[in-house]
């Protein structure tokens, strides 16, 4: 049995802290507000921000209030952004290989087969301090 870590690095789009704060103020009892507040992303958005106006396809500008599915929201409020998720994924498992050889016609011909198997348990979350 072996134990090793596998690096994971990928981009992801997440909601911004500004949007979470907006939802806490305007929709404090909303289930999505509870989920965003209780289970924050483990990485930070640092590029490709999308404002409420951009996401709603509005031609508004500045902090002009616009209508959205979550109520009136400032046009220029950054709602989502892209960041990079970096972590290691601990793995524990077995890896084995088997091979069988058989000779035919007095050793003039040979046939063989092989089999590889890997069993891995992966964990893709990290405990957080409260």
Phi, psi and omega in degrees: 000141179234153176232127179211169178248143177241127180285139176237130181215115178206157178276150177210152177257128182226165176284152182274158174300326179298319179291321178299315178296321176300314181294323177298324180280322186262332181223062185295335182261006180287139180299320180295326176296316179298316181295314180297324182281323184279327183236072182292156177296152180270009176218167185248139175288132181225007181198168176051048179289142177241125179276169177302317179299317179295315182294330180267001179067032182266148177266020181290171178215161179060210183270019179306127178291135176231157180277135179219171177299340179258013180106192180289132185220144177296135182305319186267013178290121177290120184262315180231162176204167181250141177217180181245125179270118179236127176196176171244147180249109178295138179232140175225128181185184179246145173224129179211158181226139175233148179217142177233130177243142176219131179260139181236162176054051177064029177091002180282332180238149181221142174232142178214162176215149178224158182219132177240141179217136174228127174245130185223134170257124181246147176238122185247023175224161180237141175292146180245147173281141180282000000 
